[in-house]
Amino acid sequence: MSNPTASARIVSVVGAAGEIGTELCARLPGILGPGWRLRAADLRDDVAHGISPLDITDLDAYARHCAGVDTVIHLAGERDHEAGWDRLVGPNVIGAHHAFAAAQQAGCRRVVFASSVHAVAGHRPDERLGPATLPHPSGLYGATKVWGESLARVYADHGALSCICVRIGWAGAADDRRKLRVADARDLYLTYDDAARLFGACVLADDEVRFAVLNGASANTGSRFPVDAARRVVGYQPQDDAHVLWARLAD
């Protein structure tokens, strides 16, 4: 975590104990710089790592957490792609709404919402999945991510919030042989380092960015899940290419 200062702007990572949240909390301070500090929260608190408890289905608690926050990175939710409605409705439907409602209530500047490639994974496997691709969820999980993107549009259009949605592909370490050996995964791969670069760019983007849906991937050669818009809209500068990483590991 970065050292707090009186003048530092606060970025909140909600879902900080999860896979991506853990990696972002370790990397964001170096990307955002000394003018920022992190406030981390998760349903599972971890005092040793500075993570406070937060139930995202409790709107009042979420709004209190957002007090004084500049940008909320909302990563929390049920991640099981096979989960049914009973498991999804609380964290992914109600909790997603609370992210935007709490941020607006607390006067935050921006919400960066963790969407998913599953919001468009129902399209043909050979179809290019740009950020302007119409939603075609692959299941209920993907449908909840479409819901989150729709909420972002509403709050950006009718409130004071800037809202950026990141359709995360397949996140992993740059040396994860198990994930990188899967050819389809390499097309969607987002290294943890590039994830921090992307979410950091979303935090630092100009206030003129009122709403955007961006693909969350590394600079993977020939990918049908391109990151051109993320480069253009928020200045994302990916450094990794999953195909190159796998070639090195496979040697």
C-alpha positions in Angstrom: 0.0 0.0 0.0 1.2 3.5 -0.6 1.9 5.9 2.2 -1.1 8.1 2.9 -0.7 11.8 2.8 -3.2 14.6 3.7 -3.5 15.6 0.0 -3.5 12.2 -1.6 -6.5 11.1 -3.7 -8.0 7.8 -2.7 -8.7 4.9 -5.0 -10.8 2.1 -3.5 -10.4 -1.5 -4.6 -13.5 -3.4 -3.7 -13.0 -7.1 -4.0 -9.3 -6.6 -2.9 -8.9 -10.2 -1.5 -9.8 -11.8 -4.8 -7.3 -12.9 -7.5 -7.2 -9.7 -9.5 -7.8 -7.5 -6.5 -4.7 -8.9 -4.7 -2.6 -8.3 -7.8 -3.9 -4.8 -8.4 -3.3 -3.8 -4.7 0.3 -4.9 -5.0 1.0 -3.0 -8.3 -1.3 0.1 -8.4 0.7 2.3 -5.9 3.7 2.1 -8.3 1.6 3.0 -11.3 -0.5 5.8 -9.7 2.3 7.4 -7.8 2.6 9.3 -4.5 -0.4 11.5 -5.1 -2.7 8.5 -4.5 -3.4 6.0 -1.8 -5.4 2.8 -1.7 -8.4 1.9 0.3 -9.1 -1.9 0.1 -12.2 -3.8 1.0 -13.6 -7.2 0.6 -16.3 -9.4 2.1 -13.3 -11.3 3.6 -11.4 -8.8 5.7 -7.6 -9.1 6.0 -6.3 -6.7 8.6 -2.7 -7.7 8.0 -3.0 -6.6 4.4 -5.1 -3.5 5.1 -8.3 -4.9 3.8 -11.5 -3.8 5.5 -14.7 -5.8 5.6 -17.5 -4.7 3.3 -20.8 -6.4 2.3 -21.6 -4.9 -1.1 -25.2 -5.9 -0.7 -25.4 -3.3 2.1 -25.8 0.1 0.3 -25.3 2.2 3.5 -22.1 0.3 4.3 -20.8 0.7 0.7 -21.6 4.5 0.7 -19.7 4.9 4.0 -16.7 3.0 2.5 -16.8 5.5 -0.5 -16.6 8.6 1.6 -13.7 10.7 0.4 -12.9 8.3 -2.4 -12.0 9.6 -5.9 -12.4 6.4 -7.9 -13.9 3.1 -7.0 -12.6 0.0 -8.7 -15.4 -2.5 -8.3 -14.1 -6.1 -8.7 -16.3 -7.8 -6.2 -18.9 -10.4 -7.1 -19.5 -14.1 -7.8 -16.9 -15.3 -10.3 -18.2 -18.8 -10.9 -19.4 -18.8 -14.6 -21.6 -21.7 -13.9 -23.3 -20.2 -10.8 -27.1 -20.0 -10.8 -29.4 -17.1 -10.1 -29.5 -17.6 -6.3 -25.7 -17.1 -6.1 -25.5 -14.3 -8.6 -28.4 -12.0 -7.6 -26.8 -10.7 -4.4 -23.2 -9.9 -5.4 -23.6 -9.5 -9.2 -26.9 -7.8 -9.5 -27.6 -6.0 -6.2 -23.9 -5.5 -5.4 -23.2 -4.1 -8.8 -26.0 -1.5 -8.5 -24.7 -0.5 -5.1 -21.3 0.2 -6.5 -22.7 3.0 -8.7 -25.3 4.2 -6.2 -22.9 4.4 -3.3 -20.2 6.1 -5.4 -22.7 8.7 -6.6 -24.1 9.2 -3.1 -20.6 9.7 -1.7 -19.6 12.2 -4.5 -16.9 10.0 -6.1 -15.5 11.0 -9.5 -15.4 7.7 -11.2 -16.3 4.0 -11.0 -14.3 1.4 -12.9 -16.5 -1.7 -13.2 -15.0 -5.1 -13.7 -17.1 -6.6 -16.5 -16.1 -9.7 -18.4 -15.6 -11.2 -21.9 -18.6 -13.4 -20.9 -20.8 -10.4 -21.7 -20.1 -11.0 -25.4 -18.9 -14.7 -25.3 -22.1 -15.9 -26.9 -21.0 -14.6 -30.3 -19.4 -17.0 -32.8 -15.9 -18.1 -31.9 -14.5 -16.5 -35.0 -16.1 -13.1 -34.5 -14.1 -10.1 -33.6 -15.1 -8.9 -30.1 -14.5 -5.2 -30.0 -15.8 -3.0 -27.1 -18.6 -1.8 -29.4 -19.8 -5.4 -30.0 -23.4 -5.8 -28.9 -23.8 -7.8 -25.7 -24.4 -11.5 -26.2 -23.8 -13.2 -22.8 -22.8 -16.8 -22.6 -24.9 -17.4 -19.6 -26.4 -15.9 -16.5 -23.0 -14.8 -15.2 -22.4 -12.9 -18.5 -25.9 -11.4 -18.3 -25.0 -10.0 -14.9 -22.0 -8.3 -16.4 -24.2 -6.8 -19.1 -26.4 -5.5 -16.3 -23.4 -3.8 -14.7 -22.4 -2.2 -18.1 -26.0 -1.0 -18.4 -25.9 0.5 -15.0 -22.7 2.3 -15.8 -24.4 3.8 -18.9 -27.3 5.0 -16.8 -25.2 6.6 -14.0 -22.9 8.2 -16.5 -25.8 9.7 -18.5 -28.0 10.8 -15.6 -25.6 11.4 -12.7 -22.3 13.0 -12.0 -20.2 9.8 -12.3 -17.7 8.9 -14.9 -18.0 5.2 -15.5 -15.6 2.9 -17.3 -16.3 -0.8 -17.8 -13.4 -3.3 -18.4 -14.4 -6.6 -20.1 -11.7 -8.8 -18.5 -10.5 -11.7 -20.6 -8.5 -14.3 -18.8 -6.2 -12.9 -16.2 -3.1 -14.7 -15.0 0.6 -14.5 -14.3 3.1 -14.0 -17.2 4.6 -17.4 -16.4 1.5 -19.4 -15.8 2.0 -22.5 -17.9 -1.3 -24.0 -17.1 -3.3 -21.1 -18.4 -1.0 -20.0 -21.3 -0.8 -23.5 -22.8 -4.5 -23.1 -23.9 -4.5 -21.5 -27.3 -7.9 -19.8 -27.0 -6.9 -18.4 -23.6 -3.9 -16.7 -25.1 -6.2 -14.6 -27.4 -7.9 -13.2 -24.3 -5.0 -13.2 -21.8 -4.4 -10.3 -19.5 -1.3 -10.5 -17.4 -1.4 -9.1 -13.9 1.1 -6.5 -14.8 -1.0 -5.3 -17.8 -4.1 -5.5 -15.6 -2.5 -3.0 -13.3 -1.5 -0.8 -16.2 -5.1 -0.9 -17.6 -6.9 -0.2 -14.4 -4.3 2.4 -13.4 -4.9 4.1 -16.8 -8.7 4.0 -16.1 -8.2 5.8 -12.8 -5.9 8.4 -14.3 -7.9 9.1 -17.5 -9.2 12.6 -18.1 -12.6 13.6 -16.6 -13.8 14.0 -20.2 -14.1 10.2 -20.3 -17.7 10.0 -19.1 -18.5 6.4 -20.2 -16.5 3.7 -21.9 -16.5 -0.1 -22.4 -13.0 -1.4 -22.9 -11.5 -4.8 -23.6 -9.2 -6.0 -20.8 -6.4 -8.0 -22.4 -2.7 -7.8 -23.1 -1.3 -6.9 -26.5 -1.8 -10.4 -27.8 -0.8 -10.8 -31.5 -3.7 -11.2 -33.9 -6.3 -11.3 -31.1 -10.0 -11.2 -31.8 -10.3 -9.3 -28.5 -8.4 -6.1 -29.4 -7.3 -3.3 -27.0 -7.1 -0.5 -29.5 -9.9 1.4 -27.8 -8.3 1.1 -24.4 -5.1 2.6 -25.8 -7.0 5.5 -27.4 -9.6 6.3 -24.7 -7.5 5.9 -21.5 -3.9 5.7 -22.7 -3.5 2.0 -21.8 0.1 0.8 -22.7 0.2 -3.0 -22.5 3.6 -4.5 -22.4 2.9 -8.2 -22.7 1.8 -10.6 -25.5 0.5 -14.0 -24.4 1.7 -15.7 -27.6 5.3 -14.4 -27.0 5.1 -15.4 -23.3 4.0 -19.0 -24.2 6.7 -19.3 -26.9 9.3 -18.6 -24.3 7.8 -21.0 -21.8 7.3 -23.7 -24.3 11.0 -23.7 -25.4 
